[in-house]
Amino acid sequence: MANGRYTPSRFLSMSFDQDQSLIVNSSRTGAIGVVEPELAEQARRALIPGTISHAPLEGILADLEHGGFLVPETMDEAQLVHQSYLRRYDPSMLHLIIMPTEECNFRCVYCYESFLRGEMKPELRDGLKKFLEAQEDLEQLAVHWFGGEPFLAAGTVLELMPWMREFTDRRDIKFSASATTNGSLLTPRFADQIIPLGVNHFQITLDGTEADHNARRHGKDGEDTFRTVLDNLRYLRRSTLDFEVMVRHNFDPETLSRLDGYLAMLQEEFGGDPRFTTHFEAIGRWGGAGDEDLVICEGKSGPRAIVEARRQAAAAGFRDGTVSSSMGPDGYVCYAANPRSFVIGSDGTVYKCTIELDYHERNKVGVLRPDGLMDLDWARMALWCETDGMDTGKKCVSCWFQPSCHGAVCPKEWMDDNDVFCPPAKQTIQETLRFVRAERAHTGPVQPKDQQFCPKG
């Protein structure tokens, strides 16, 4: 640059590993680098705030500049981050979370949903098609099937997916499709239908081994569900289908103590198959009728337990489904904060948040009509899209993790409270960086994904 002076990025985090290597992350660029022990101290000194490095940069300093860890002194990083965040208004991108039904065949102990409405009517399906056809500038469409249990409405999914494939192919639009499903209805026959149509990324929950899972995720009439889900996953394992299943595990203090047995089961059933990844979340009081009866991991015990669970899963050969791809720009921004992301209820109600749904009027931001028009309440939209931690005086303004979440990790919490928890990765950044390095050593680098999932459901 003009004056040949370089300074450490303001968006850095670092951690020494057990072998004295230095792991460095830039939340602005998403780069994660490992500096060898013999060069680690030189790199650390160069990255101390206020340190000036002079051009021409060579050796490890050149590597640090390449990753965005050292930046030209004249670079306005804050402006670059702000411009990046404004891309969420880009009309060429659209993220739809579609609820083909709001009913469910499970009754999980921590569930927050009320199962108010059945399958989406044909006239509304037509309205969705008309709405998409009217998106003249669309270049990228990401669809996520949600519920309830979305595959209770298999007919709706099997009608809309071929149409979406034809529509996006015709318009040369990049298309991805995923689903959050309890897995009970992802039978061999249905999997053979839906995966070739493009629904090839699934979040499916196993809450431990058989007894623990059945105690927490039983059927609508109290029946056990573990064997049904496991049999369907076993079919996928035997198949040659192209998919990824993120096997989610929601834990509480009791089941956390039995994590070894759960991971041993996963390794026996799915070890060595890169199509299966893992994801861990601490059960929370998410608004359901049974909240008061839940025993949960309080405070930072949940995030710390997640890091340890991820580490053990990586040692067993499983990639984590989210953490590596979340460490870069916008990685922890909630989809509710995205003005180009909408939740479409089975009756056409348009929401922003999949947790709040009908519980608060502010979440009902519009309606999708059968004629394809989406009427939006822009005052309510602004509550979700402009409520974050970036207002003057809030903690996120000067935070080194800002490019990853922009203070928008959960707009709902900002509206409800004066403060919100930071993303778990930030709360445990040193352990997280060590985990990412270990994961890559065990399983290789993780590719970025279009799919987004809320940790609460």
N, C-alpha and C positions, 0 to 999 in steps of 0.2 A: 504494500500500500504506500501512500504518499510519503509518510514520515518513517516507514520501516520499523515501527515500534509495535510490539504485540503485548497484550495483557491477557490474563486468565479470563475466560468467559464468566459472566455472572451466574450462569445456569449450570454449574458443575456440582457433581457429588463424587466422592472418592472413598475407597475402602482398601486397607491392606488385607491381603489374604494370608493364610497360615504359612505359606512359603515365602512371604515378604514381597510378593508381587503386588503392584498397585493397580487396582481396578478403577477406571475412570468412566463416568457417564456424563453425557451432555443431554439434558432434557430438551434443548433447542434443536439439536440435529438428530437425536436418537442414537448417536454413536456410543458404543460401549467398548472400551479398549483395555487391554491388559499390558502393563509395563513390566518387563522382566526385573527380577530382584536387583541386579547389578545397576540398572538404570532408574529404579523406582525413586530413589532419593533425589536425583537430579530432576526428575519429572515433578515430584512433590514441591520442590522449591520453586520451580517455574510456575506452578499453579497457585502459589500463595497470593491472595488478593493484594493488588498494588505492585506486584513484581513486573518489571519491564524486560522483555526479551527483544533483542535487536536482530534485524535482518542482516545477512541471509540466514534463515533458520536451517539447521542441519541436524541429522541424526534424530534423536527422540523428540527434539523440539519441532522439527518438521512434521513428524508423525502427529504430534499433539495439535499442530495447526490444521493438518488435514482432517482430523476428526472434529474440529470446531471447539477443541478444548482451549486453545490459544486463538485469540482473534485480534485483528488489527485494532489499534487503540482508537481509531476514528469510527469504528463500526458502532452503529446504534442498534444494539441487539434487541432492546425493548420494542423498537419500532418494527423490526423484522418479526418478532413474536406476535405483535398486534396484527400485522398484516396477514400472518398465517392464520390467526384465529378468525379473521373476517371472511376467510374462504368458506366458512360454513353457510354464508348467504348465497353461495354460488348456485344459480338455478339449474346448472347442468347435473347436479347430484340430488338424488332423492332416496330417502331411507323410510321404508314402510314396515311397521309391525302390524301384521294383520291377524285379527282374532276371528277365524272362520266360525267359531262357536265360543261361548263363554262358559259352557258346561264342562264338567270334568268327572272322570270315573274314579279318581282318587280323592281321599280326604286326609291330606298330610297335616300333622299336628301343628306345624308352624305356618300353614297357608293363610294368606290374607284375603283371598278372593271370595266373592259371594255367589258366583255361578248363576247370574240373573237371567241370561238370555241364551237361546238356542242357536241353531245354525243360521248363517247369513242367507238371506232370501235371494232368489235369482235376480230380482230387479236391482238389488244393491251390488251384486256381482257385476252386472252390466254397467252400473254406475262407476265401479272401480275401473273397468276397462276404458270407459269414456274419459275418465279423469286422466288416466295414463296417456291415452292418445292425445290429449290436449296439452301435454308437456312438451312444448315445441323445442326447448333448448336442452332436453334431457340427453346426457351422455353416459350416466352411470346410475343404475338402479339396484339397490340392495333390499331384498324382501326377507322378512323374518316372520315365520308362522308361530303364533303364540296362542294361548288360551287362558283359562280352561285348559283342556287337552285338545290341541288343534286337530289331531287325527280322528277325533270323534266326528268331525265334519270332513271325512275323507273325500266325499263327493265334491265339495267346494274346492278343496286343494287340487284334486285331479282335474277339475274343470279349468281353474285359473292358471295352473302351472304351464300347460301346453300353450295356452294363449299368450302368457308372458314370454315364453321362449320365442314364439313366432314374432311377437311384437318387437322384442329387443333385437332379434336377428334382422328383422326387416329394417329397423331404424339404426342398425349398427351401434347399439347401446351395450355397454359392459353390464352384465347381469350376474348377480349372485343370489342364492337363496339358502336359508338355514331355518332351523326349527328348534324351539324348546319343547320337548315332549317327555312324558314320563316313561316312554318306551314300551308300554304294554301293548300298544296297537301298531307298533312298527314290526309287524309280522313279516315272515319271509316273502309272502305274496305282495304285501304293500311296499316293502323295501325294494323289491324288484321293479315295482311301478314308479315309485316316487324318486328314487336316486337317479335313474337315467334321465328324468325330467329336469334335474338340476338342483333338487333339494339334497345337498350332499354334505352339509355340516349340521350336526345335531348336538344339543346339550341334553344329556340324559343323566338322571341322578340315581346313584346307589348310595344310600346312607349307612354304609357299613356292610358287614356280612349279614346273613339271612335274618337272624333274630333282631338285630338292631334296625335293619331296613324295614322289616314288617311292622315293628313297633312305632315307627315314625311316618311311614308312607304306606298306609293300608288303603284298601279299596273303599269305594263309596258305601258298601254294605259291611265294612269291617274285615273283608277277606285279605289274605296274604297276597302280596304282589311280587315278591322278590324273584321267584322262580320264573314267572312269566317274562319279566324284563330280562333276566339273565339269559333265558333261552333265545330271545330275540337278538340279544347282543352276540351270543355264540354263533348264530346263523351269519351275522355280518362278518364275524371273524373268519368263518369258513369260506365266505364268498370272495369273488374277485372284484366286487363293486368298488368304485372310486368314491370314497367318503372320508369324513373325519368325525369321530364321536368324541366329544369332550365329556368324560365321565366325571360328573360333579359329585362332591361329597360334602354335605352339610353336617357339621359336627357340633356337639355340645361337650361340656366337660367329661361326661360319662363315656361317650363314644370315642372321644379323643384318646382316652386311655387304652383303647383297643385298636388303634390305628395300624399297628404291626400286622394284626390278623387280616385287616381289610386290604392292606397293600400286598400281602402274601397271596390273597385270593385274586387280586387284579393281575399280579404277575403270572400266576398259574393260568388264568383264563386268557389274558390278552397281551402278555409280555412278548416283546419282539415284533409286535405289529404296530408300525408307526401311525396307522390310522386311528389309534386310540390314544388320546391325551388325557390329562387329569386336571382337575380344578377343585380347590378347597375353599369353603366359606364357613365362617362361624355362624351358627343359627342366631338370629336376632328376633326381637319383638317387632315384627313388621306390620302390625295392624290387624292381625287375625283374632278370632274369638278366643283362641286358646293362649293368647300372649301371657296372661298372668300365671299360667301353669308351667311355662318354659323355664328351664334352668340354662342360662347362657354364659358364655365367656365374657367377662366384664372388662372394660377399659382396653389396654394394650395387650391383654393376654390373648385375645383373638388373633390380631395381626401377627403376633410372635409365633403362635401355634401354626398359622398358615405357612409362614416361612419354613418352619421345621418340617411340616407335612410335605411341602414342595421338595425340600431337600431329600427326604426319604424316598419320595416318588421318583425323583431324578436318578437316585442311586439304584432304583429298581428298573431303570431304563425308560421311564415315561417322561415325555415332554409335558410342561405345563401349558394349558390351553390359552393363557392370557398374559402372563406377566411380562415376558420379553417384548411382545409387541405393544405393550402399554407404556413402556418406559420412554417413548419418544414423543414428538409433537402431537398434542391432542389425544394422547393415549388414554387418559382418564377422564375426558370430558363426557359427561352423561348425555345420552342421546336426547333426553328431554330438553337439554339446553341448545340443541341443534334446530334452527328454524326450518330446516329442510327434512326433519324427521317427524313422522306422525304415527300415532297408534290408531288403527281403524277398528272400532268395536263392531260386533256382529250385527248391530242395528244401525250402523253408519255414524255413530257418535265418534268424534275425533278427540283423542286425548293426547297428552304429552307424556305422562308418566304411567308405567305399567304397574306400579305399586299403588298409586293413589286411586286410579280408575274412577269409580263413581263416588268415592268417599268424600270428595270436596268439589264444589262447583268450579273452583279455579282451574281444575284439571280438564274440564270439558271445554275445549277451545274451539269447537266447531262441529260441523256435521257434513258428511259426504252424502250427496243427494243421488237418487237414481238417474238423474240426467247428467251426472258426471261433474257437477259443480261442487266445489268444497267451500262452504261458507265458514270463514274463520273470524273469531273474536280476537282482534289484534291486541286489545288491552290485556286479555288473558295470555295470549301468546308471549307478550313482552314479559309477563311475570316469570315465565320459564326460561326464556331465551336471554334475558338481560339481568337476571338475578344470579349474582355470583360473588366471588370474593375480591373483585377487582375495583370496588369503590374506594375512594380515598379513605385512608385510615384502616382498611382491612388488612389482615395479615398476608394475603396472597400477593399484594402489589409488589413487594420486595422479595418474594420467595424464589429460591433457586430452582424449585420444581414447577414453577408457574407454567412453562410451555406445555407440560404434560396435562395439566387440568384446568388452567386459567381460573382457578377458584370455582369451577363449575362441575366439580365431582358429584354434587347432588343439589340441584336447585331447590328441591323440596325441603331439604334440611335448612338451607339458608332462609327460606320463607318461614319456617317453623321456629328457628332458634337464632340466637345472636352469633353463634359460632357453629362450625361443623368440623367433624374429624377430617384430617387430611387422608389422602389415599394410603392404604396399608403399605404400599411400596415405599412411600416417603417416611412413614413412621418407623420403618425398619430398614432404612436405606442401606446401611452397611451390610446387614445380613442378606438383603435382597440382591445386592451386587455380587456377593460371594456365591449366592445361589445361581444367578444367571451364568456366571463363569462355570460352575460345576455342572449345570444342566447342559451347556454347550459341549463340555468335555464328554458327557455321557451320551448325549443324543444328537448333537450337531446343532447348527443355528436354526432359529425359529423364523418362519416367514411371516410378514405382516398379513393381517386378515381384515376383510371388510365387515365381519360380523361383530356386533356389540351385544353384551349381556349385562344386565343389572345384577350386582352381587346379592341383591335382596330377593331375587326370585327368577 
